[in-house]
Amino acid sequence: MSGDHQALALVLFSAFVAVTLGITTWAGRHRRGSAEEFYAGGRLFSPMENGFAIAGDYMSAASFLGISGLIALYGYDGMLYSVGFLVAWLVVLFLVAELVRNCGRFTLADVVASRLAARRVRIASGVSSITVSVLYLVAQMVGAGSLVALLLGGTGEAARSWTVVGVGALMVVYVSLGGMRATTWIQIVKAVLLMAGATALTALVLSRFGGDLGRLLQAAADRSGHGASFLAPGLRYGGGWTDRLDFISLGLALVLGTAGLPHILSRFYTVPTARAARRSVIWSIGLIGSFYLMTIVLGFGAAAVLGTEQVRASNAAGNTAVPLLALDLGGGAGSTGGTVLFAVVAAIAFATILAVVAGITLASSASVAHDLYASLGRRRARATAGDGRKPRRRWGEVAVARAAAVGIGAVAIGLGLLAQNLNVAFLVGLAFAVAASSNLPVLLYSLFWRDFTTRGALWSVYGGLVPAVVLVVFSPVVSGSGKSLFPGVDFSVFPLENPGLVSIPLGFLAGWLGTVTSSEVPDEARHAETEVRALTGAGAA
């Protein structure tokens, strides 16, 4: 990119970072230091505010950069991500939003522990939530690296690597200083910017083809190098039986995974009532639905305007299709309009990444502090009291959460540096598969199965989490091909790239098997209390 592109985009980046840091500082000055303030923002947000924040949290780099890139590369098959991400919200709305708000306080583990042995269940749910969050964070890091590498002319690995480190440092600052209040307002600002940018680009793409979708699709097919097959199923997932199974596996993960994402579930606790949580989801569905319809236009628009080969030449995974499309729509390289539009879109994409990583980091640090640290701390306190020793002074939950944000950020940075050549939407698909395999089964069983036991909960979490992670490790994602994390070795024995088709049923099966083989007698009183609370909101925090 030219010096004008770099300078203007960097100015816009800096402006957004300055604004968000200002929001964080403001939120930090108004905090009370309580766990409710840090984890849930005092539960003071309206349904509209929370709906915008949910949309801002959900519409990530995978959506803006990755999905459009996949459509530009693979046409019809790339649309699976847009459709899957959108349909997933119906599962959230009808099955979990209101019930989760009524049963929990801050995390997924609160819901499960409301009627089961709290400590063991909290630890299992906490480990699962942290794993999902780290995988999701890696995708955002990769998106940030690809974006800034494009901005700086695609100069080697150094630009991407330093960007990953910088984004990780910023997300730690946001979470540590501002908590949920700052994170929410950053996500609201980001959602407004992203919707405005996507709307403007969609209008420009359609105007380029006279508003005729048929012309747009035909031009995309012509410039894709694949002809009519670009608009038909099978370009990416139509090879052998493994490709077809991968398609089914990915679809399952996308549709079911959203309801198990920790950073999405935690947003339901930021509103005062369950009714407000339900209305938040309705607001977010409207925003998210509109956005994913626009990503389809942008993806085919990138193929039609730029050509698939130009998109692939810039970034093999397609992560830079939208910024390149903006550059062309604005007048091309070297033009004032192209420079301005490219810089604006790049800044919005960067804002998207910063807002999403802040939400994910907050949710994962809450799991560390509220689920792992608090549970283990209570056990140590009881053991100390039992043998007469003086208990040691413990850190508060909020202090532990802030420290955990630093550690999680470091892990995400390390993995992000390894995964720079993978598509961000594909990486998010892996996170969705793990969430649907481990978090969703235990959540649904806890809410709807009267006889569910502690053993069933533990087996459900670990029975989905461990296979999902192991299958990813031994899949072509990690080794065995030029696009793998470790292309120089090959220890892949699992043929599918997404483990959902195997790991999701295993999570549900393990939960059922653990329950029916358990000698534990379900506590009818606690189940009845949880059921009343879930359905009516009576006694909810």
TORTORPA-31181 format. One line per field, with one value per residue (C-alpha): x, y, z. Coordinates in nm, 4 decimals. Layout:
xx: X  ...
yy: Y  ...
zz: Z  ...
END
This chain:
xx: 0.0000  0.1069  0.2313  -0.1021  -0.2889  -0.0590  -0.0641  -0.4405  -0.5289  -0.2793  -0.4316  -0.7781  -0.6446  -0.4864  -0.8053  -1.0165  -0.7661  -0.7573  -1.1376  -1.1674  -0.8928  -1.0840  -1.3988  -1.1981  -1.0549  -1.4017  -1.5505  -1.2613  -1.3214  -1.6892  -1.6456  -1.7231  -1.4720  -1.7339  -1.7540  -2.0970  -1.9561  -1.6505  -1.8265  -2.1715  -2.1367  -2.3747  -2.6580  -2.7552  -2.7713  -3.0987  -3.2119  -3.1208  -2.7748  -2.7125  -2.8469  -2.5965  -2.3221  -2.4110  -2.3994  -2.0671  -1.9354  -2.0560  -1.9727  -1.6031  -1.3077  -1.4314  -1.7493  -1.6141  -1.2894  -1.3091  -1.6583  -1.6392  -1.2983  -1.4286  -1.7203  -1.4788  -1.2669  -1.5309  -1.8618  -2.1687  -1.9808  -1.8459  -2.2025  -2.2372  -2.0691  -2.3102  -2.6150  -2.4816  -2.3886  -2.7330  -2.9431  -2.7494  -2.9230  -3.2590  -3.1138  -2.9938  -3.3284  -3.5570  -3.3460  -3.1034  -3.1196  -3.3937  -3.3169  -2.9459  -3.0207  -3.2506  -3.0281  -2.6818  -2.4907  -2.1775  -2.0699  -2.1947  -2.0812  -2.3319  -2.6174  -2.4850  -2.3812  -2.7233  -2.8437  -2.5275  -2.2066  -2.0737  -1.6938  -1.6273  -1.8799  -1.7413  -1.3883  -1.4958  -1.7064  -1.4317  -1.1699  -1.4024  -1.4913  -1.1258  -1.0406  -1.3187  -1.2229  -0.8572  -0.9462  -1.1766  -0.9081  -0.6586  -0.8919  -0.9079  -0.5289  -0.4872  -0.7364  -0.5481  -0.2175  -0.3543  -0.5104  -0.1995  0.0228  -0.1982  -0.1795  0.1997  0.2254  0.2327  0.5902  0.6868  0.5870  0.7220  0.4278  0.1716  0.3626  0.3970  0.0289  -0.0711  0.1367  -0.0094  -0.3711  -0.3048  -0.1611  -0.4562  -0.7151  -0.5442  -0.5586  -0.9300  -1.0309  -0.7998  -0.8942  -1.2548  -1.4222  -1.7653  -1.8800  -1.5943  -1.6100  -1.9828  -1.9496  -1.6562  -1.8700  -2.1625  -1.9387  -1.7860  -2.1301  -2.2441  -1.9223  -1.9320  -2.2955  -2.2321  -1.9221  -2.0841  -2.3939  -2.1839  -1.9749  -2.2833  -2.4479  -2.1330  -2.1089  -2.4727  -2.4437  -2.1417  -2.3776  -2.6827  -2.8550  -2.8856  -2.7940  -2.7997  -2.5278  -2.3256  -2.3404  -2.2628  -1.9607  -1.8423  -1.8701  -1.6884  -1.3953  -1.3678  -1.2017  -1.4607  -1.7539  -2.1023  -1.9645  -1.8738  -2.2467  -2.3252  -2.2515  -1.9331  -1.6420  -1.4869  -1.6893  -1.7815  -1.4786  -1.4720  -1.6725  -1.4443  -1.5331  -1.9048  -1.8730  -1.6678  -1.9545  -2.2033  -1.9613  -1.9060  -2.2794  -2.3503  -2.0746  -2.1906  -2.5598  -2.5099  -2.1906  -2.3217  -2.5345  -2.2188  -1.9909  -1.8889  -1.8564  -2.2068  -2.3695  -2.2066  -2.3807  -2.7193  -2.6112  -2.5586  -2.9329  -3.1610  -3.4232  -3.4808  -3.7318  -3.4592  -3.2261  -3.4842  -3.5404  -3.1632  -3.1479  -3.4258  -3.2316  -2.9140  -3.0861  -3.2018  -2.8511  -2.6721  -2.9181  -2.8752  -2.4994  -2.4653  -2.6836  -2.4423  -2.1379  -2.2820  -2.2971  -1.9459  -1.8021  -1.9485  -1.8673  -1.4989  -1.4988  -1.6768  -1.4777  -1.1319  -1.1349  -1.0653  -0.6981  -0.6254  -0.7912  -0.5861  -0.2639  -0.3029  -0.3819  -0.4109  -0.6891  -0.8916  -0.8728  -0.8027  -1.0845  -1.2985  -1.0207  -0.9082  -1.2686  -1.2993  -0.9825  -1.1176  -1.4672  -1.3217  -1.1367  -0.8440  -0.4897  -0.3432  -0.6815  -0.8023  -1.1351  -0.9691  -0.7268  -1.0038  -1.2406  -0.9643  -0.8451  -1.1971  -1.2704  -0.9327  -0.9944  -1.3438  -1.2031  -0.9368  -1.2043  -1.3994  -1.1042  -1.0275  -1.3892  -1.4317  -1.1046  -1.1986  -1.5281  -1.3703  -1.0851  -1.3303  -1.5399  -1.2373  -1.0795  -1.4160  -1.4078  -1.0589  -1.1487  -1.5144  -1.5109  -1.1573  -0.9996  -1.3099  -1.3894  -1.0359  -1.0049  -1.3156  -1.1809  -0.8464  -1.0289  -1.2348  -0.9242  -0.7373  -1.0287  -1.0527  -0.6934  -0.6895  -0.4383  -0.4750  -0.6072  -0.3785  -0.4877  -0.6471  -0.6694  -1.0122  -1.1906  -1.1636  -0.7867  -0.7493  -0.9617  -0.7369  -0.4263  -0.5889  -0.6490  -0.2727  -0.2063  -0.4833  -0.3610  -0.0114  -0.1421  -0.3602  -0.0676  0.1521  -0.1105  -0.1990  0.1606  0.1451  -0.1875  -0.1260  -0.1841  -0.5320  -0.8640  -1.0175  -1.3692  -1.2331  -1.0574  -1.3787  -1.5523  -1.3158  -1.4037  -1.7736  -1.7185  -1.5531  -1.8285  -2.1031  -1.9265  -1.8575  -2.0621  -2.3915  -2.4676  -2.4115  -2.6120  -2.9145  -2.9085  -2.8903  -3.1832  -3.4162  -3.3300  -3.4693  -3.2512  -2.9206  -2.6378  -2.2953  -2.1227  -2.3292  -2.2209  -1.8517  -1.8658  -2.0610  -1.8032  -1.4915  -1.6551  -1.7035  -1.4032  -1.1286  -1.2355  -1.2839  -0.9368  -0.7685  -0.9376  -0.8263  -0.4680  -0.4653  -0.6489  -0.5148  -0.5506  -0.2376  -0.0219  -0.0087  -0.0614  0.0842  -0.1946  -0.1433  -0.0038  0.3022  0.3325  0.6659  0.5318  0.2403  0.0752  -0.2852  -0.4967  -0.8426  -0.9543  -1.1982  -1.0929  -1.3853  -1.4461  -1.8089  -1.9688  -1.7951  -1.7341  -2.0816  -2.2683  -1.9970  -2.0597  -2.4330  -2.3749  -2.1203  -2.3597  -2.6392  -2.4130  -2.2636  -2.6092  -2.7631  -2.4588  -2.4434  -2.5548  -2.6311  -2.9937  -3.1010  -3.2046  -3.5681  -3.5969  -3.2975  -3.4190  -3.7654  -3.6103  -3.3926  -3.6862  -3.9070  -3.6230  -3.5414  -3.9016  -4.0175  -3.7033  -3.7965  -3.4812  -3.2606  -2.9621
yy: 0.0000  0.3598  0.5946  0.7798  0.4584  0.3785  0.7248  0.7760  0.4290  0.4537  0.7900  0.6321  0.3332  0.5683  0.7741  0.4687  0.3344  0.6751  0.6893  0.3380  0.3998  0.7126  0.5015  0.2531  0.5288  0.6777  0.3389  0.2672  0.5930  0.5078  0.1495  0.0366  -0.2467  -0.5165  -0.8448  -0.7502  -0.4263  -0.5924  -0.8999  -0.7560  -0.3767  -0.3403  -0.4948  -0.1441  -0.1751  -0.1452  -0.4130  -0.1922  -0.1128  -0.4782  -0.5860  -0.3583  -0.4853  -0.8500  -0.7749  -0.5988  -0.8954  -1.1494  -0.9768  -1.0460  -1.0445  -1.3852  -1.2187  -0.9046  -1.0409  -1.4198  -1.4934  -1.2448  -1.3890  -1.7447  -1.6459  -1.4634  -1.7804  -2.0555  -1.8923  -2.0837  -2.3015  -1.9939  -1.8818  -2.1654  -1.9454  -1.6554  -1.8811  -2.0849  -1.7844  -1.6307  -1.9440  -2.0066  -1.7086  -1.8829  -2.1543  -1.8864  -1.7037  -2.0030  -2.2266  -2.0400  -1.6566  -1.6080  -1.9241  -1.8459  -1.4951  -1.6318  -1.9167  -1.7629  -1.4642  -1.4180  -1.7360  -2.0576  -2.2521  -2.0602  -2.2189  -2.5742  -2.5420  -2.4149  -2.7744  -2.9914  -3.0323  -2.6832  -2.7115  -2.9970  -2.8693  -2.5153  -2.6348  -2.8418  -2.5621  -2.3095  -2.5164  -2.5612  -2.1914  -2.0877  -2.3328  -2.1998  -1.8394  -1.8905  -2.0550  -1.7634  -1.5136  -1.6748  -1.6040  -1.2347  -1.2160  -1.3703  -1.1213  -0.8283  -0.9542  -1.0005  -0.6546  -0.4653  -0.6711  -0.5519  -0.1946  -0.2053  -0.3640  -0.7278  -0.6967  -1.0322  -1.1840  -0.9044  -0.6661  -0.9363  -1.0613  -0.7198  -0.6496  -0.9683  -0.8615  -0.5091  -0.6277  -0.8654  -0.5833  -0.3539  -0.6165  -0.6714  -0.2963  -0.2758  -0.5642  -0.4893  -0.1227  -0.1028  -0.4402  -0.5063  -0.1446  -0.0296  -0.3449  -0.2959  0.0622  -0.0275  -0.3022  -0.0627  0.1898  -0.0881  -0.2290  0.1122  0.1617  -0.1887  -0.1660  0.1752  0.0525  -0.2697  -0.0800  0.1713  -0.0994  -0.3044  -0.0016  0.0702  -0.2915  -0.2986  0.0396  -0.0891  -0.3473  -0.1233  -0.2899  -0.6126  -0.9124  -1.1367  -0.9303  -0.9328  -1.3111  -1.3659  -1.1358  -1.3189  -1.6532  -1.5223  -1.3765  -1.6633  -1.8975  -2.1655  -2.0541  -2.1720  -2.4100  -2.1029  -2.0477  -2.4123  -2.6326  -2.8366  -2.6085  -2.6450  -2.9281  -3.1312  -3.3551  -3.6920  -3.8184  -3.6384  -3.3019  -3.3742  -3.4845  -3.1729  -2.9648  -3.1325  -3.1069  -2.7356  -2.6704  -2.8451  -2.6507  -2.3127  -2.3629  -2.5144  -2.3441  -1.9922  -2.1096  -2.2371  -1.9360  -1.7934  -1.4329  -1.4391  -1.6041  -1.3521  -1.0663  -1.1850  -1.0946  -0.7262  -0.6480  -0.6234  -0.8863  -1.1978  -1.0071  -0.7557  -1.0429  -1.1778  -0.8334  -0.7927  -1.1027  -0.9693  -0.6452  -0.8380  -1.0724  -0.7742  -0.6282  -0.9587  -1.0776  -0.7589  -0.7778  -1.1391  -1.0724  -0.7918  -1.0202  -1.2348  -0.9319  -0.8261  -1.1732  -1.2119  -0.8450  -0.9079  -1.1974  -0.9900  -0.6677  -0.8031  -1.1600  -1.4638  -1.4821  -1.1258  -1.1991  -1.5163  -1.3423  -1.0847  -1.3420  -1.7138  -1.7510  -1.4587  -1.2476  -0.9224  -0.9393  -0.6623  -0.3996  -0.4652  -0.4345  -0.0992  0.0232  -0.0593  0.0780  0.4067  0.4635  0.2248  0.2391  0.5894  0.7673  0.9889  0.8083  0.4675  0.5818  0.7219  0.4245  0.1717  0.3520  0.3760  0.0062  -0.0984  0.1104  -0.0391  -0.3904  -0.3146  -0.1721  -0.4947  -0.7002  -0.4863  -0.4914  -0.8658  -0.9602  -0.7411  -0.9292  -1.2715  -1.1880  -1.0607  -1.3786  -1.6076  -1.4133  -1.4302  -1.8089  -1.8204  -1.6019  -1.6853  -2.0559  -2.1888  -1.9596  -1.9112  -2.2844  -2.3931  -2.1117  -2.2220  -2.5773  -2.4576  -2.2406  -2.5350  -2.7552  -2.4883  -2.4331  -2.8073  -2.8459  -2.5253  -2.3337  -1.9635  -1.9060  -1.7225  -1.3889  -1.4421  -1.2163  -1.0847  -1.2260  -0.9044  -0.8835  -1.2443  -1.1730  -0.8826  -1.0971  -1.3786  -1.1391  -1.0954  -1.4702  -1.5453  -1.2630  -1.4113  -1.7567  -1.6102  -1.4094  -1.7195  -1.9263  -1.6336  -1.6156  -1.9845  -1.9681  -1.6656  -1.8551  -1.9864  -1.8209  -1.6425  -1.7721  -2.1257  -2.0748  -1.9476  -2.2586  -2.4668  -2.2606  -2.3118  -2.6876  -2.7037  -2.4863  -2.7035  -3.0214  -2.9294  -2.6283  -2.6803  -3.0390  -2.9617  -2.6398  -2.8024  -3.1059  -2.8805  -2.6699  -2.9403  -3.2841  -3.3456  -3.6523  -3.4964  -3.5647  -3.4290  -3.7238  -3.6585  -3.2934  -3.3795  -3.6503  -3.4192  -3.1398  -3.3533  -3.6056  -3.3288  -3.1093  -3.3719  -3.5424  -3.2042  -3.0816  -3.4167  -3.4473  -3.0959  -3.1757  -3.4862  -3.3245  -3.1621  -2.8251  -2.8894  -3.1012  -3.2773  -2.9979  -2.6697  -2.4789  -2.6533  -2.4937  -2.7211  -2.7871  -2.9646  -3.2649  -3.5019  -3.6723  -3.6183  -3.9314  -3.7690  -3.6796  -3.3948  -3.0346  -2.9650  -3.2162  -3.1230  -3.4205  -3.6569  -3.4490  -3.2901  -3.6254  -3.7555  -3.4651  -3.5400  -3.9164  -3.8840  -3.6665  -3.9209  -4.2156  -4.0473  -3.9761  -4.3204  -4.4929  -4.2594  -4.3690  -4.0079  -3.9397  -3.6147  -3.3432  -3.2878  -2.9761  -2.8072  -2.9021  -2.7630  -2.4418  -2.4103  -2.4808  -2.2168  -1.9674  -2.0390  -2.0044  -1.7148  -1.5272  -1.5537  -1.5146  -1.4317  -1.2076
zz: 0.0000  -0.0639  0.2026  0.1925  0.2717  0.5574  0.7097  0.6925  0.8151  1.0998  1.1990  1.2071  1.4013  1.6522  1.6795  1.7560  2.0073  2.1766  2.1951  2.3357  2.5888  2.6914  2.7392  2.9435  3.1634  3.2143  3.3033  3.5397  3.7285  3.7777  3.8944  4.2474  4.2426  4.3064  4.1185  3.9832  3.8436  3.6867  3.5439  3.4584  3.4488  3.7440  3.5337  3.4242  3.0456  2.8545  2.6077  2.3112  2.4509  2.5309  2.1903  2.0177  2.2492  2.1763  1.8051  1.8534  2.0475  1.7917  1.4614  1.4800  1.2434  1.1283  1.0089  0.8473  0.7043  0.7055  0.5744  0.2889  0.2006  0.1938  -0.0288  -0.2610  -0.2828  -0.2786  -0.3713  -0.2592  -0.0102  0.1684  0.2440  0.4948  0.7534  0.7017  0.7201  1.0139  1.2266  1.1704  1.2283  1.5504  1.7102  1.6903  1.9168  2.1583  2.1576  2.2045  2.4284  2.6505  2.6665  2.9259  3.1242  3.1512  3.2757  3.5465  3.6656  3.6709  3.7999  3.5893  3.4049  3.2452  3.5510  3.7668  3.5711  3.5984  3.9631  4.0684  4.1204  4.1189  4.3222  4.2722  4.3006  4.0560  3.8050  3.8229  3.7587  3.4565  3.3082  3.3764  3.1939  2.8968  2.8804  2.8886  2.6075  2.3849  2.4596  2.3732  2.0396  1.9588  2.0544  1.8187  1.5254  1.6135  1.6430  1.2971  1.1524  1.3027  1.1674  0.8144  0.8157  0.9204  0.6904  0.4032  0.5281  0.5351  0.1919  0.3010  0.4244  0.5674  0.8991  1.1185  1.0714  1.1467  1.4468  1.6081  1.5399  1.7219  2.0207  2.0129  1.9988  2.2874  2.4967  2.4236  2.5154  2.8507  2.9176  2.8271  3.0510  3.3431  3.3729  3.2568  3.3087  3.1590  3.1560  2.9308  2.7197  2.6572  2.5393  2.3161  2.1613  2.1075  1.9304  1.7237  1.6241  1.4984  1.2996  1.1535  1.0437  0.8859  0.7032  0.5801  0.4627  0.2690  0.1015  0.0140  -0.1446  -0.3490  -0.4676  -0.5755  -0.7470  -0.9431  -1.0999  -1.1283  -0.8340  -1.0339  -0.8183  -1.1234  -1.2911  -0.9698  -0.9385  -1.3053  -1.2859  -0.9727  -1.1503  -1.4572  -1.2607  -1.0156  -1.2642  -1.1834  -1.3963  -1.2994  -1.0361  -0.8289  -0.7672  -0.6946  -0.3912  -0.3908  -0.4765  -0.1296  0.0237  -0.2819  -0.3259  -0.1555  0.1388  0.3844  0.2271  0.2514  0.6133  0.6858  0.5471  0.7819  1.0723  1.0194  0.9871  1.3178  1.4926  1.3633  1.4424  1.7888  1.9001  1.9670  2.2592  2.4301  2.3778  2.7184  2.6037  2.4518  2.7548  2.9895  2.8077  2.9363  3.2896  3.2072  3.1947  3.4996  3.4075  3.1987  2.9845  2.9075  2.8119  2.5675  2.4155  2.3869  2.1700  1.9468  1.8955  1.8219  1.5742  1.3696  1.3568  1.3041  1.0388  0.8373  0.8673  0.7515  0.4488  0.3613  0.3982  0.1180  -0.1117  -0.0096  -0.0684  -0.4154  -0.4767  -0.4025  -0.6495  -0.9141  -0.8754  -0.7903  -0.9109  -0.6976  -0.7946  -0.6803  -0.3448  -0.3050  -0.4123  -0.1357  0.1319  0.0620  0.3197  0.1797  0.4970  0.3078  0.0501  0.2057  0.2463  -0.1123  -0.2309  -0.0515  -0.2188  -0.5640  -0.4985  -0.3807  -0.7062  -0.6980  -0.5658  -0.5635  -0.5736  -0.2896  -0.2704  -0.2620  0.0063  0.2262  0.1864  0.2389  0.5511  0.6942  0.6317  0.7728  1.0846  1.1284  1.0894  1.3467  1.5788  1.5310  1.6437  1.9490  2.0704  2.0290  2.1983  2.4942  2.5397  2.5057  2.7424  3.0029  2.9824  3.0100  3.2972  3.4765  3.4400  3.5894  3.8871  3.9516  3.8660  3.9188  4.1769  4.3922  4.3937  4.4797  4.7328  4.9197  4.9360  5.0807  5.3328  5.4566  5.4809  5.6779  5.9129  5.9733  6.0983  6.3016  6.0866  6.0322  5.6778  5.4377  5.2974  4.9565  4.6561  4.5674  4.2633  4.0648  4.1225  4.0071  3.6987  3.6023  3.6482  3.4489  3.1587  3.1303  3.1244  2.8756  2.6545  2.6517  2.5523  2.2763  2.1401  2.1227  1.9409  1.7152  1.5963  1.4992  1.3140  1.0901  0.7638  0.8509  0.7616  1.0593  0.9930  0.9806  1.3174  1.4721  1.3379  1.5517  1.8602  1.7855  1.7577  2.1007  2.2543  2.1044  2.2203  2.5827  2.6958  2.5145  2.6313  2.9994  2.9712  2.8077  3.0369  3.3432  3.2285  3.0966  3.2433  3.5894  3.6604  3.5500  3.7991  3.8863  3.7184  3.4074  3.4085  3.4415  3.1764  2.9465  2.9678  2.9453  2.7096  2.4549  2.5305  2.5241  2.1978  2.0274  2.1204  2.0478  1.7080  1.6146  1.7176  1.4972  1.2055  0.8852  1.0613  1.2698  1.0378  0.7039  0.4494  0.3350  0.5133  0.8498  1.1623  1.1270  0.7508  0.7801  0.9732  0.9364  1.2321  1.1170  1.1549  1.1764  0.8232  0.9005  0.9607  1.1951  1.4763  1.5453  1.3714  1.6150  1.9291  1.9630  1.9793  2.2146  2.4532  2.4689  2.4874  2.7690  2.9714  2.9335  3.0105  3.3165  3.4524  3.4000  3.5544  3.8549  4.2006  4.2926  4.3782  4.2130  4.4581  4.3635  4.5765  4.4139  4.0678  4.1423  4.2735  3.9633  3.7336  3.8955  3.8909  3.5251  3.4076  3.6256  3.7284  4.0972  4.3057  4.0078  4.0790
END
